[in-house]
Amino acid sequence: MAPKLFVTGATGYIGGDALYALTQKHPNDYDIAVLVRNSDKGAQVASQYSSIRLVYGDLDSANVLEEEAKKADIVLHFADADHAAAAAALTKGLAAHPPNSPGYIIHTSGTGILLFADLERQIFGEASSKIYNDLDGVGEVTSLPDSAPHRNVDKIILASSDAHVKTAIVCPPTIYGQGRGTGNQRSIQVPELAKVTLQKGFGVQVGAGKTYWTNVHVHDLSDAYVLLVEAAAAGGGKASWGNEGYYFTENGEHQWGDISKLVAAAAHTQGFISSGKVETLPDEKVNELVRFGIGLWGANSRCRALRARKLLGWSPKGKSIEEDIPNTVAHEADLIGLVQHHAAKVAG
């Protein structure tokens, strides 16, 4: 009998791409159900995946989540790293599985959890030398302060791990690249930086622009999810679960000031702004431009993805974040109508 999967966030950026990758590699190997909020979202999924069962509800539909988790062998929770009630309902449903046939949950967190130190100190735009890792340093990662973003939901997932429930937390950093899902195909951090640059006519950065984040192409991230699903379907496979089942998914590191310069240069080269200059904005202005922008561009999130590489053979191979910037700038320009305007201007 095919393993049963229940998926949340299937029309989102991360979940949509992961579902695409999973069904491409395993077109008939899994019995998949996805949570959708309404008929429009359901139609998006059905247009590409005719055999997937649609479950109508949202993250506040606790009874629906619990019942679907009871039926599922594997839950893929992409929808929201901060929705505590949804995490509790999903793990409660999985707890109904017997120990000889435990349920698996693969939960999506995010390396925003590592921002807590800079957020507490209110220091932005400066570099930090602190680097976390998910192998010999996993205990530090799973015991971060309660004040850390996403930490409350991470704790719910970790606490549910027992003989009935096997847990894995995937913790992506800055994600880039166009998604392949049926809904949102756009990330946040670099696209929003490009959008602000295009709208203001110059590049922007927080403070000195020395802040570090790690990054991963969305297709490489999806490969990591596929490997974890395969391990779960094989009864756990070579993956770690429970307290050691924590997976960073990075394939490089950048400083946001460098990214700001590359975005501004690309926008200038493509003729959308008059120069490639970058200006530092006051901290209080950054959050007005983008929700939580001060953290997204101004606080440090440094980690090393050792566990997936060592245990699962994860081998990211997508183009670099720097190589992807011209495409991102062009796409954002198109979304806000600059491409048409620029073409008309050139045509006279």
C-alpha positions in Angstrom: 0.0 0.0 0.0 1.3 3.4 -0.9 2.4 5.6 2.0 -0.2 8.3 2.8 1.0 11.9 2.9 -0.8 14.9 4.2 0.6 18.3 3.0 0.0 21.8 4.3 1.1 24.9 2.4 1.0 23.1 -1.0 0.3 26.4 -2.9 3.0 28.3 -1.1 6.6 29.0 -2.3 8.3 26.2 -0.3 5.6 23.7 -0.2 4.6 24.1 -3.9 8.1 23.5 -5.1 8.6 20.6 -2.8 5.4 19.0 -3.9 6.5 19.4 -7.5 9.9 17.8 -6.9 8.3 14.9 -4.9 5.7 14.1 -7.6 8.3 14.4 -10.4 10.5 11.8 -8.7 7.7 9.6 -7.4 4.7 10.2 -9.7 2.7 7.1 -8.4 4.4 6.1 -5.2 2.5 8.1 -2.6 -1.2 8.7 -1.7 -1.2 12.5 -1.2 -3.8 14.7 0.4 -3.3 18.5 0.6 -4.9 21.2 2.8 -6.4 24.0 0.8 -8.2 27.1 2.1 -10.8 27.5 -0.6 -12.0 26.3 -4.1 -9.6 28.7 -5.9 -6.6 27.1 -4.1 -8.1 23.7 -4.7 -8.4 24.4 -8.4 -4.7 25.5 -8.5 -3.7 22.1 -7.1 -6.1 20.1 -9.1 -5.0 21.7 -12.4 -1.6 20.0 -12.0 -2.2 17.1 -9.7 -5.4 15.3 -10.7 -4.8 12.3 -8.3 -4.3 14.4 -5.2 -7.1 14.5 -2.6 -8.1 18.0 -1.6 -8.9 18.7 2.1 -10.7 22.0 2.7 -9.8 24.0 5.7 -7.0 26.2 7.1 -4.5 26.2 10.0 -7.2 27.1 12.5 -9.2 23.9 11.5 -7.8 21.9 14.4 -10.2 19.0 14.0 -9.5 18.7 10.3 -5.7 18.8 10.9 -5.9 16.2 13.6 -8.0 13.8 11.7 -5.9 14.0 8.5 -2.7 13.5 10.6 -4.3 10.4 12.1 -4.8 9.0 8.6 -1.4 10.0 7.3 1.9 8.1 7.5 3.8 11.3 6.8 2.8 14.9 7.4 4.7 17.6 5.4 4.0 20.9 7.2 5.1 23.8 5.1 2.3 26.3 5.8 3.5 28.5 8.8 6.5 28.2 11.1 4.7 30.3 13.7 1.2 28.7 14.0 1.4 26.9 17.3 -2.2 25.5 17.2 -1.7 23.9 13.8 1.5 22.2 15.0 -0.2 21.0 18.1 -3.2 19.6 16.1 -1.0 17.8 13.6 1.2 16.2 16.3 -1.8 15.2 18.3 -3.3 13.4 15.3 0.0 11.6 14.6 0.2 10.5 18.3 -2.7 8.1 17.6 -0.3 5.9 15.6 0.8 2.8 17.3 4.5 2.4 18.2 5.0 -0.4 15.6 3.8 2.0 12.9 4.7 5.6 14.0 3.7 8.7 12.1 6.3 11.1 10.7 6.1 14.8 10.6 8.5 17.0 8.6 8.1 20.5 9.8 9.4 23.7 8.2 11.0 26.2 10.5 13.5 28.8 9.3 16.9 30.2 10.2 15.2 33.4 11.4 15.4 31.5 14.6 19.1 32.4 14.8 18.4 36.2 14.7 17.6 36.3 18.4 21.0 37.6 19.6 21.0 40.7 17.3 17.3 41.3 17.9 17.9 41.3 21.7 20.9 43.6 21.4 19.2 45.8 18.8 22.4 45.7 16.7 21.8 45.7 13.0 24.0 45.7 9.9 27.1 44.4 11.7 28.8 41.0 11.2 28.7 38.2 13.7 31.2 35.4 14.0 28.8 33.0 15.6 28.0 30.0 13.3 25.6 27.2 14.3 25.7 23.6 12.9 23.1 20.8 12.9 25.5 17.9 13.6 27.7 18.1 16.6 26.1 21.4 17.5 22.5 20.2 17.2 21.9 20.3 21.0 22.6 24.1 21.0 20.2 24.6 18.1 17.4 22.7 19.8 17.7 24.6 23.0 17.8 28.2 21.8 16.1 30.8 24.0 12.4 31.0 24.0 12.6 34.5 22.7 14.0 33.2 19.3 11.6 33.5 16.4 9.9 30.2 15.5 11.2 28.7 18.8 7.7 28.2 20.3 6.6 26.0 17.4 9.9 24.2 17.2 9.4 23.2 20.8 6.0 21.8 20.1 7.4 19.6 17.3 10.4 18.5 19.4 8.2 17.7 22.4 5.9 15.5 20.4 8.7 13.1 19.5 8.2 9.6 21.0 7.5 6.1 20.0 4.3 7.2 18.2 5.6 10.3 16.4 8.9 10.7 14.6 9.8 14.3 13.9 12.2 16.2 11.6 12.6 20.0 11.4 13.9 21.5 8.2 15.3 25.0 8.7 15.8 26.9 5.5 17.8 30.2 5.3 17.4 32.8 2.6 15.7 31.0 -0.3 16.0 32.2 -3.9 15.1 31.1 -7.4 11.7 30.7 -9.0 9.4 28.1 -7.6 7.7 25.4 -9.6 4.5 25.1 -7.6 0.9 25.9 -8.6 0.6 29.0 -6.5 3.2 31.4 -5.2 6.6 31.0 -7.0 8.3 34.0 -5.4 10.5 34.2 -2.3 10.7 37.2 0.0 14.2 38.5 1.0 15.9 39.1 -2.3 12.7 39.9 -4.3 11.6 42.5 -1.8 15.1 44.0 -1.8 14.9 44.2 -5.6 11.4 45.7 -5.4 12.4 48.4 -3.0 15.5 49.2 -5.1 13.4 49.6 -8.2 10.8 51.7 -6.4 13.3 54.0 -4.7 15.7 54.3 -7.6 18.7 53.2 -5.6 20.0 50.3 -3.6 19.3 50.0 0.1 21.1 48.4 3.0 20.8 48.2 6.8 23.7 49.8 8.7 27.1 48.9 7.4 25.6 46.1 5.3 27.9 43.5 7.0 25.2 41.2 8.2 25.6 37.5 7.2 22.9 35.0 6.1 23.2 31.6 4.5 21.2 30.8 1.4 19.8 27.9 -0.7 18.2 27.6 -4.1 14.6 26.5 -3.8 15.1 23.5 -6.0 17.9 22.3 -3.8 15.8 22.8 -0.7 13.1 20.7 -2.3 15.6 17.9 -2.9 16.2 17.8 0.9 12.5 17.4 1.6 12.3 14.6 -1.0 15.2 12.8 0.7 13.4 13.1 4.1 10.1 11.8 2.7 11.9 8.8 1.2 13.6 8.1 4.5 10.3 8.3 6.4 8.6 6.0 3.9 11.4 3.5 4.5 10.7 3.4 8.2 13.1 6.2 9.1 15.9 5.3 6.8 19.3 6.9 7.4 17.8 10.1 8.6 17.8 11.4 12.2 14.5 11.9 13.9 13.5 13.5 17.2 16.0 15.6 19.1 18.7 15.1 16.5 16.3 15.4 13.5 17.1 19.1 12.8 18.3 20.0 9.3 19.7 23.3 8.2 19.7 23.5 4.4 22.3 26.0 3.2 24.6 26.0 0.2 26.6 29.2 0.8 26.7 32.5 2.6 26.3 36.1 1.7 26.5 39.6 3.3 23.5 41.7 2.7 25.5 44.7 1.7 27.1 42.7 -1.2 23.6 41.6 -2.3 22.3 45.2 -2.2 25.2 46.3 -4.5 24.5 43.4 -6.9 20.8 44.2 -7.0 21.4 47.9 -7.6 24.0 47.1 -10.3 21.6 44.7 -12.1 18.8 47.2 -11.9 21.1 49.9 -13.4 22.4 47.6 -16.1 18.9 46.7 -17.1 18.0 50.4 -17.4 15.5 50.6 -14.5 17.5 53.0 -12.3 20.0 55.8 -13.1 22.9 54.4 -11.1 24.1 51.5 -9.0 24.5 53.4 -5.8 23.5 51.9 -2.5 22.3 54.0 0.5 22.0 53.1 4.2 18.4 53.6 5.5 17.6 54.5 9.1 16.6 51.3 11.0 13.1 52.6 11.7 12.5 53.1 7.9 13.4 49.6 7.0 10.4 47.9 8.6 8.2 50.5 7.0 9.4 49.2 3.6 9.2 45.5 4.3 7.6 43.6 7.2 10.4 42.6 9.6 12.9 44.0 7.1 15.4 44.9 9.9 15.7 41.2 10.7 15.6 39.9 7.2 18.4 42.2 6.0 20.0 43.5 9.2 20.5 40.7 11.7 22.8 37.7 11.4 21.7 34.1 10.6 24.8 31.9 10.1 24.7 28.1 10.0 26.2 25.0 8.4 24.0 22.2 6.9 26.1 19.2 7.8 23.4 16.6 8.8 21.6 16.3 5.4 24.8 16.1 3.5 26.3 13.4 5.8 23.2 11.2 6.4 21.0 11.7 3.4 23.6 12.5 0.7 22.1 15.9 0.0 24.1 17.6 -2.7 22.8 21.0 -3.7 23.7 22.1 -7.2 21.6 25.1 -8.1 23.0 28.4 -9.4 24.3 30.7 -6.8 22.3 33.5 -5.2 24.6 36.0 -7.0 23.9 34.4 -10.4 20.2 34.6 -9.8 20.0 38.3 -9.0 19.6 39.6 -12.6 16.6 37.3 -13.1 15.1 38.4 -9.8 15.4 42.1 -10.7 13.9 41.5 -14.1 11.0 39.6 -12.6 10.3 42.2 -10.0 10.4 45.0 -12.6 7.9 43.1 -14.6 5.6 42.6 -11.6 5.5 46.3 -10.8 5.0 47.3 -14.4 8.4 48.8 -15.1 9.2 46.4 -18.0 6.3 47.7 -20.0 7.0 51.3 -19.1 10.7 50.9 -19.9 10.0 49.3 -23.3 7.6 52.1 -24.2 10.2 54.7 -23.2 12.9 53.0 -25.4 10.5 52.8 -28.3 9.8 56.5 -28.0 
